[in-house]
Amino acid sequence: MKRMHGIMPYFMLRGILRISNPVAMIRAVLDLFLARPFGSTSLLQKMFTSGLDTEARDLRADAELVARKIGDDRLCAKVRQFVDAPKDEQDAVRLDASAEDIDLMTVILRSPSAPRLDARTMQYLARCAVRYDEYKRWRDTLSDPEDDEGPDNDEAWLYEDLHVYRRLITKARDKEQLIELIFEVRLAANSPARLHISREQRC
């Protein structure tokens, strides 16, 4: 709210609201919020995207800290591939995890796509999966979730960190896609032909 308050052109709005003709006043208000001088972003776009952009950057920064704690670029790359994959591919991975009754992260990490993980790493990840399942069962027995201080061993912590990393970059990606959507809607509004095509595609 403070950010939106800071970019709100109150002085210009005050002048526009003095216009006696209501139609002209509405047009002036729309021009103020929707105009894109020299092709830059409109005021309305800035109001919607400034907060989202900041939140996305903060989430990416937090994800980078978790990635450093994980300490294995291959594992992080596997998680990023899952997050960036189309929804139908993600659903297929979740379905495999549900069908085999195993943790989602196990299915993500065993993916045959590059970077490939060596046998020694896979054996270590298998031990991590077992310890993480033990931690989840213990966590489910807690009456108060605040009593959970996390796993008590490094193997379970690796899986916990990977899940935290996945959630952070998923939230960041969702906000980045929302920003892209806001700009696409504005671009379509400036192009009647494009807007007509998009409507046909939706039908």
C-alpha positions as CSV (number, residue, x, y, z in Angstrom):
1,M,0.0,0.0,0.0
2,K,2.9,2.4,0.8
3,R,4.4,1.6,-2.6
4,M,1.1,2.3,-4.5
5,H,0.6,5.5,-2.4
6,G,4.1,6.7,-3.4
7,I,3.4,6.4,-7.2
8,M,-0.2,7.7,-7.1
9,P,-0.4,11.0,-9.0
10,Y,-2.7,12.8,-6.6
11,F,-1.9,16.2,-7.9
12,M,-2.8,15.3,-11.5
13,L,-6.0,13.5,-10.3
14,R,-7.0,16.6,-8.4
15,G,-6.8,18.6,-11.6
16,I,-8.7,16.0,-13.7
17,L,-11.6,15.7,-11.1
18,R,-12.2,19.4,-11.6
19,I,-13.4,18.8,-15.2
20,S,-17.1,19.5,-15.3
21,N,-17.8,17.2,-18.3
22,P,-18.1,13.6,-16.7
23,V,-17.2,11.9,-20.0
24,A,-14.1,14.0,-20.5
25,M,-13.2,13.4,-16.8
26,I,-13.4,9.6,-17.2
27,R,-11.4,9.7,-20.4
28,A,-8.7,11.8,-18.7
29,V,-8.5,9.4,-15.7
30,L,-8.2,6.4,-18.0
31,D,-5.5,8.2,-20.0
32,L,-3.6,8.9,-16.8
33,F,-3.6,5.3,-15.7
34,L,-3.3,3.5,-19.1
35,A,-1.1,5.8,-21.1
36,R,2.3,4.4,-22.0
37,P,4.6,7.4,-22.8
38,F,7.4,6.5,-25.2
39,G,6.4,2.8,-25.0
40,S,7.1,2.6,-21.3
41,T,4.9,0.8,-18.7
42,S,1.7,2.5,-17.8
43,L,0.9,3.7,-14.3
44,L,-1.6,0.9,-13.8
45,Q,1.0,-1.7,-14.8
46,K,3.5,-0.2,-12.3
47,M,0.9,-0.2,-9.5
48,F,0.1,-3.9,-10.1
49,T,3.6,-5.2,-10.9
50,S,5.8,-3.2,-8.6
51,G,4.9,-5.2,-5.5
52,L,4.8,-8.5,-7.5
53,D,8.3,-7.8,-8.9
54,T,9.7,-7.1,-5.5
55,E,8.1,-10.2,-4.0
56,A,9.5,-12.4,-6.9
57,R,13.0,-11.0,-6.4
58,D,12.8,-11.7,-2.6
59,L,11.6,-15.2,-3.2
60,R,14.4,-15.9,-5.7
61,A,17.0,-14.5,-3.2
62,D,15.6,-16.8,-0.5
63,A,15.7,-19.7,-2.9
64,E,19.3,-19.0,-3.7
65,L,20.2,-19.1,0.1
66,V,18.5,-22.5,0.3
67,A,20.3,-23.7,-2.8
68,R,23.6,-22.8,-1.1
69,K,22.6,-24.8,1.9
70,I,21.7,-27.8,-0.3
71,G,25.2,-27.5,-1.9
72,D,24.5,-29.6,-5.0
73,D,23.7,-27.8,-8.3
74,R,22.5,-31.0,-9.9
75,L,19.7,-31.5,-7.4
76,C,18.7,-27.9,-7.7
77,A,18.6,-28.1,-11.4
78,K,16.3,-31.2,-11.2
79,V,13.9,-29.2,-9.0
80,R,14.0,-26.2,-11.4
81,Q,13.3,-28.5,-14.3
82,F,10.2,-29.8,-12.6
83,V,8.9,-26.3,-11.7
84,D,9.5,-25.0,-15.2
85,A,7.9,-28.0,-16.8
86,P,4.3,-27.8,-18.3
87,K,1.5,-28.5,-16.0
88,D,0.6,-31.9,-17.6
89,E,4.2,-33.1,-17.0
90,Q,4.1,-31.9,-13.4
91,D,0.8,-33.8,-13.0
92,A,2.3,-36.9,-14.4
93,V,5.2,-36.7,-11.9
94,R,2.7,-36.2,-9.0
95,L,0.6,-39.1,-10.3
96,D,3.7,-41.4,-10.3
97,A,4.5,-40.4,-6.8
98,S,1.0,-41.1,-5.6
99,A,0.8,-44.4,-7.5
100,E,4.1,-45.7,-5.9
101,D,3.3,-44.1,-2.5
102,I,6.7,-42.3,-2.4
103,D,7.7,-38.7,-1.8
104,L,7.3,-36.3,-4.8
105,M,11.0,-35.3,-4.5
106,T,12.1,-38.8,-5.1
107,V,10.3,-38.9,-8.5
108,I,11.7,-35.5,-9.4
109,L,15.3,-36.5,-8.6
110,R,15.2,-39.8,-10.4
111,S,14.2,-38.2,-13.7
112,P,16.4,-39.4,-16.6
113,S,16.8,-35.9,-18.0
114,A,20.1,-34.1,-17.6
115,P,21.9,-33.6,-15.3
116,R,22.1,-37.3,-14.6
117,L,22.9,-38.4,-11.1
118,D,25.5,-41.1,-10.5
119,A,24.7,-44.4,-8.6
120,R,26.4,-43.2,-5.4
121,T,24.3,-40.1,-5.3
122,M,21.1,-42.1,-5.9
123,Q,22.0,-44.4,-3.1
124,Y,22.5,-41.5,-0.8
125,L,19.2,-39.9,-1.9
126,A,17.5,-43.2,-1.2
127,R,18.7,-43.1,2.4
128,C,17.6,-39.5,2.6
129,A,14.1,-40.4,1.4
130,V,13.8,-43.1,4.1
131,R,14.9,-40.7,6.9
132,Y,12.5,-38.0,5.5
133,D,9.6,-40.4,5.6
134,E,10.4,-41.2,9.2
135,Y,10.5,-37.5,10.0
136,K,7.1,-36.9,8.3
137,R,5.5,-39.7,10.3
138,W,6.8,-38.2,13.5
139,R,5.6,-34.8,12.4
140,D,2.1,-36.1,11.8
141,T,2.0,-37.3,15.4
142,L,2.5,-33.8,16.8
143,S,-0.6,-32.2,18.4
144,D,0.9,-28.7,17.9
145,P,2.7,-27.9,14.6
146,E,4.8,-25.3,16.4
147,D,6.6,-28.1,18.2
148,D,8.2,-29.1,14.9
149,E,11.7,-27.8,14.8
150,G,12.6,-29.8,11.7
151,P,14.5,-33.1,11.2
152,D,17.2,-34.3,13.6
153,N,19.5,-35.6,10.9
154,D,21.2,-34.2,7.8
155,E,19.6,-36.8,5.4
156,A,16.1,-35.7,6.2
157,W,17.1,-32.1,6.2
158,L,18.3,-32.4,2.6
159,Y,14.8,-33.5,1.4
160,E,13.2,-30.8,3.6
161,D,15.5,-28.1,2.0
162,L,14.7,-29.4,-1.5
163,H,11.0,-29.1,-0.8
164,V,11.5,-25.6,0.6
165,Y,13.5,-24.7,-2.5
166,R,10.8,-26.1,-4.8
167,R,8.1,-24.1,-3.0
168,L,10.1,-20.8,-3.2
169,I,10.9,-21.0,-6.9
170,T,7.3,-22.1,-7.6
171,K,5.9,-19.0,-5.8
172,A,8.5,-16.8,-7.6
173,R,7.6,-18.3,-11.0
174,D,3.9,-17.8,-10.3
175,K,4.4,-14.1,-9.6
176,E,6.6,-13.7,-12.6
177,Q,4.0,-15.3,-14.8
178,L,1.3,-13.0,-13.3
179,I,3.5,-10.0,-14.2
180,E,3.8,-11.3,-17.8
181,L,0.0,-11.8,-18.0
182,I,-0.6,-8.2,-16.9
183,F,1.7,-6.9,-19.7
184,E,0.1,-9.3,-22.2
185,V,-3.4,-8.1,-21.3
186,R,-2.3,-4.5,-21.7
187,L,-0.7,-5.2,-25.1
188,A,-3.8,-7.0,-26.3
189,A,-6.0,-4.1,-25.2
190,N,-3.8,-1.8,-27.4
191,S,-4.2,-4.2,-30.4
192,P,-7.8,-5.0,-31.4
193,A,-6.7,-7.7,-33.9
194,R,-4.7,-9.5,-31.3
195,L,-7.5,-9.3,-28.8
196,H,-9.9,-10.7,-31.4
197,I,-7.6,-13.6,-32.0
198,S,-7.2,-14.4,-28.3
199,R,-11.0,-14.4,-27.9
200,E,-11.3,-16.9,-30.8
201,Q,-8.7,-19.1,-29.2
202,R,-10.5,-19.0,-25.8
203,C,-13.7,-20.1,-27.6
